[in-house]
Amino acid sequence: MYNIGIIDKINLKGLEILKKNNKFTYELITDLSKKNLLKKLPEFDGITLRRGKVDSEVLKNCKKLKVISRHGVGYDNVDINFLKKNDIKLLVTDASTSTSPAEHIMFMILSIYKGINMFDDIVRKGEFAKAIHLDINENFELYKKDILIVGFGRIGRKLIKKCLGFDLKVSVFDPYVDDKTIRSFGGIKVSNFNDAIKKTDILSLSVPKNDETYNLITKTEMKLMKKNSIIINASRGGIINEEDLNNALNDKTIFFAGIDVFEHEPPNENNPLLANKRVLLSPHAATFTKECLENMSIETVTNLIDFFEKKIDKSKIVKL
Ligand SMILES: NC(=O)c1ccc[n+]([C@@H]2O[C@H](COP(=O)([O-])OP(=O)(O)OC[C@H]3O[C@@H](n4cnc5c(N)ncnc54)[C@H](O)[C@@H]3O)[C@@H](O)[C@H]2O)c1
């Protein structure tokens, strides 16, 4: 019998699978404080992990722990060096976690380009008739605009199809994906990041957060970008420097941003982006659709069961 910790609530569909399997017992942990994780985690042979920081201090007492099954793709909340040294396996979701995020990026681009918040506001305020007199200079067509997709993994590859459907011209920056693969999806591989950001109208980030991508976009990069450009970050907070972004939006270095993720989540009350009307915000919600959350929960639990039943697909195990 394996004892499983469900770290942070997940959709019931996954838990039902676990409930039906008599080789497993589980406990749902919703108190994600370090104190509680230190106390509870040593009890488990495996855990699923949504939110919650699992650092080396938490892990060092987990003598039974063999596997962490992430509810998602990113694993910046886990100490991977500790896992590597102690041969604890890390699993990630795959198919379930890319459709909704790619749609969310497209939704942000469209909402910004079409000025949707402004229109919604106008109608609700009873100013419908005034709309015809508006000087429309900040709503745009996507047709033939340039988008640069940074990171061409699961999400980047779903996003490109949607972009091509809107007749966007797509460039891709991903040093780890070859030209042939990018071309087969209808994109153009670019190798010089600074040149590419100078030319693009839309910059969309779909990269993991690590030493290489932390503060990938700062005031230096934004100064190179076009004045009408927009940036969408639905990958991880910290990949764009938030203070620099706020300043760049205020002084019109760039036009607009769509931000789903923050360096500190939830963001501090005094985070200037919360008051900036030049940014469209969502609460780390790119996966928040019925289908995505159900499928992620099922995939996270199935990965964990497959691991213990020794039939896990190797592509689900992160190479640490
Ligand atoms: N906002 C959300 O709710 C949400 C949902 C899902 C995923 N994400 C995040 O989105 C990111 C992308 O997810 P994914 O499933 O596409 O990941 P993925 O691992 O499939 O793809 C990431 C891609 O980034 C590339 N890459 C790595 N370093 C790079 C660099 N320095 N420059 C350019 N490219 C680089 C990799 O080669 C890879 O192709 C992850 O960080 C994940 O945490 C966020």
PDBQT file of the ligand as one rigid body, heavy atoms in Angstrom, charges set to zero:
ROOT
HETATM    1  N1  LIG A 401       0.186  30.407 -16.681  1.00  0.00    +0.000 N 
HETATM    2  C1  LIG A 401      -0.080  29.138 -16.502  1.00  0.00    +0.000 C 
HETATM    3  O1  LIG A 401      -1.067  28.778 -15.869  1.00  0.00    +0.000 OA
HETATM    4  C2  LIG A 401       0.823  28.117 -17.126  1.00  0.00    +0.000 A 
HETATM    5  C3  LIG A 401       0.268  26.923 -17.598  1.00  0.00    +0.000 A 
HETATM    6  C4  LIG A 401       1.098  25.996 -18.198  1.00  0.00    +0.000 A 
HETATM    7  C5  LIG A 401       2.456  26.243 -18.311  1.00  0.00    +0.000 A 
HETATM    8  N2  LIG A 401       2.963  27.398 -17.839  1.00  0.00    +0.000 N 
HETATM    9  C6  LIG A 401       4.387  27.695 -17.970  1.00  0.00    +0.000 C 
HETATM   10  O2  LIG A 401       4.652  27.929 -19.334  1.00  0.00    +0.000 OA
HETATM   11  C7  LIG A 401       5.974  27.528 -19.626  1.00  0.00    +0.000 C 
HETATM   12  C8  LIG A 401       6.007  26.767 -20.931  1.00  0.00    +0.000 C 
HETATM   13  O3  LIG A 401       5.230  25.579 -20.827  1.00  0.00    +0.000 OA
HETATM   14  P1  LIG A 401       5.396  24.411 -21.914  1.00  0.00    +0.000 P 
HETATM   15  O4  LIG A 401       4.465  23.336 -21.520  1.00  0.00    +0.000 OA
HETATM   16  O5  LIG A 401       5.335  24.940 -23.294  1.00  0.00    +0.000 OA
HETATM   17  O6  LIG A 401       6.893  23.971 -21.573  1.00  0.00    +0.000 OA
HETATM   18  P2  LIG A 401       7.859  23.075 -22.441  1.00  0.00    +0.000 P 
HETATM   19  O7  LIG A 401       8.881  22.541 -21.524  1.00  0.00    +0.000 OA
HETATM   20  O8  LIG A 401       7.081  22.097 -23.279  1.00  0.00    +0.000 OA
HETATM   21  O9  LIG A 401       8.531  24.125 -23.446  1.00  0.00    +0.000 OA
HETATM   22  C9  LIG A 401       9.409  25.127 -23.034  1.00  0.00    +0.000 C 
HETATM   23  C10 LIG A 401      10.271  25.507 -24.234  1.00  0.00    +0.000 C 
HETATM   24  O10 LIG A 401      11.110  26.581 -23.831  1.00  0.00    +0.000 OA
HETATM   25  C11 LIG A 401      12.362  26.398 -24.479  1.00  0.00    +0.000 C 
HETATM   26  N3  LIG A 401      13.384  27.184 -23.810  1.00  0.00    +0.000 N 
HETATM   27  C12 LIG A 401      14.078  26.883 -22.674  1.00  0.00    +0.000 A 
HETATM   28  N4  LIG A 401      14.930  27.882 -22.380  1.00  0.00    +0.000 NA
HETATM   29  C13 LIG A 401      14.764  28.827 -23.338  1.00  0.00    +0.000 A 
HETATM   30  C14 LIG A 401      15.357  30.098 -23.579  1.00  0.00    +0.000 A 
HETATM   31  N5  LIG A 401      16.296  30.589 -22.760  1.00  0.00    +0.000 N 
HETATM   32  N6  LIG A 401      14.960  30.792 -24.657  1.00  0.00    +0.000 NA
HETATM   33  C15 LIG A 401      14.007  30.312 -25.485  1.00  0.00    +0.000 A 
HETATM   34  N7  LIG A 401      13.419  29.101 -25.332  1.00  0.00    +0.000 NA
HETATM   35  C16 LIG A 401      13.792  28.382 -24.262  1.00  0.00    +0.000 A 
HETATM   36  C17 LIG A 401      12.585  24.907 -24.434  1.00  0.00    +0.000 C 
HETATM   37  O11 LIG A 401      13.509  24.495 -25.420  1.00  0.00    +0.000 OA
HETATM   38  C18 LIG A 401      11.195  24.368 -24.711  1.00  0.00    +0.000 C 
HETATM   39  O12 LIG A 401      10.996  24.131 -26.086  1.00  0.00    +0.000 OA
HETATM   40  C19 LIG A 401       6.443  26.715 -18.416  1.00  0.00    +0.000 C 
HETATM   41  O13 LIG A 401       7.320  27.512 -17.681  1.00  0.00    +0.000 OA
HETATM   42  C20 LIG A 401       5.251  26.523 -17.566  1.00  0.00    +0.000 C 
HETATM   43  O14 LIG A 401       5.581  26.590 -16.222  1.00  0.00    +0.000 OA
HETATM   44  C21 LIG A 401       2.177  28.340 -17.238  1.00  0.00    +0.000 A 
ENDROOT
TORSDOF 0
